[in-house]
Amino acid sequence: MNGHARTAIARAGIAVATIALWAIGEGRTGWARQEVNEDESKVPPYVLPDPLVLASGRKVGDARQWTAQRRPELLRLFETHVYGRTPESGPRPRFQVTKTDPSALGGRAIRKEVAISFGGGQSARRLDLLLYLPSKAPAPVPVFLALNFQGNHAVHPDPGITLSARWMAASSPGVVANRATEASRGADARHWPLETILERGYGLATAYYGDLFLDRPDGAAESVLALFPGPRGSDAWGAIGVWAWGLSRALDYLETDRAVDAKRVVLIGHSRLGKAALWAGAQDPRLAVVISNDSGCGGAALSKRIYGETVGAITTRFPHWFCANFARYAGREAELPVDQHELLALVAPRPLYVASAVEDKWADPKGEFLSALNADPVYRLLGTDGLPAREMPGVDLPVHGTIGYHVRSGGHDVTEFDWRQYLAFSDRHLRGRAGATAQIFLRGR
């Protein structure tokens, strides 16, 4: 079940609901019954692994030990048990600016379209990056980087944006026979306050997530996985891993664009793409700020709380997102050797923002806050102020430290309130630091 369908199971006074999840596999369909807990009193006792304790049992004592020992251990655990292994090598991306308008949006912006190509022949794949930059910026600018759900043309009604020819979900506005039409231009614009972003001195770089992996259980065949032949074991990466990999390849391009300050790239993702943003941010220390919006299970929310969406629910509904090993923990979350607070800790010491919505129980707002809280010790070990709250803040009362958090009014969405916080948070951490990003660990893994 995704965020848009959550209200179908919400019942006043009923905290534990039984829902049916439609499982679609390789030519197989069926129903799987899942118990959904939305009652805080029914959260089972659980023990979180300590992100600052090595596999040997020794305590991590300083930043050097975190960087050299614990951080690599945690990356391997998430690769093995949750997201799958991202291959160490892959096809070198090729960049071609296919379209430029120096006077887009009535002269307020520069619009570029960039083809990022991988491989050759029948297995060649292409990611189409849309980039907007403020037209009168005096120096290279920071950029928000994100994948989008409905194609670049849906981000803004600008008629100069090329209409995607990729497969689209039939439920997307303006999509006919799984293909975008002119009616889909700007269909998702309310989630992308482009003019505000530009006025604040930032650029926006975005690409359609389906360019990398079509969001279907059978999407692997047309995905960039075709560029990585060989056996696929139980720890092989899935869609979230591929989407995260693609975000890093988009950053590869941004590093070549002289109008972009690639050391001040803010990575943002919503829902399943928030999961991908966190995994990309954990793996790629070049990303200066990482923002998770309502990412829930497999994102910012703790798995061991068994609240809202569970490992069993998510791996039944979306078997293509994670590695096969993750599904083995359905109903056995206590046995997971990691939890999502350790994923957040892998972003440290870079600024991290986690956002929830009070009605988005499926994504477990309290579990997202507790995840940020339990990542705080790593941030403090690395010399930052971490999360400036010990208790979950009130609704619409954000807290901004090196870890930021808010739970806003409403449900599963990206709103103007969210964007106000993300812009303020980015201003706080990036303004005055052009060309520099807070890193005290070695670049790379």
Secondary structure, 3 states (H helix, E strand, C coil): CCHHHHHHCCECCECEEEEEEEEECCCCEEEEEEEEECCHHHCCCCCCCCCCECCCCCECCCHHHHHHHHHHHHHHHHHHHHHCECCCCCCCCEEEEEEEEEEHHHHCEEEEEEEEEECCHHHCEEEEEEEEEECCCCCCEEEEEEEECCCHHHCCCCCCCCCCCCCCCCCCCCEECCEECHHHCCCCHHHCCHHHHHHCCCEEEEEEHHHCCCCCCCHHHHCHHHHCCCCCCCCECCHHHHHHHHHHHHHHHHCCCCCEEEEEEEEEEECHHHHHHHHHHHHCCCCCEEEEECCCCCCCCCHHHCCCCCHHHHHHHCCCCCCHHHHCCCCCHHHCCCCHHHHHHCCCCCCEEEEEECCCHHHCHHHHHHHHHHHHHHHHHCCCCCCCCCCCCCCCCCEECCEEEEEECCCCCCCHHHHHHHHHHHHHHHCCCCCCCCCCCCCCC
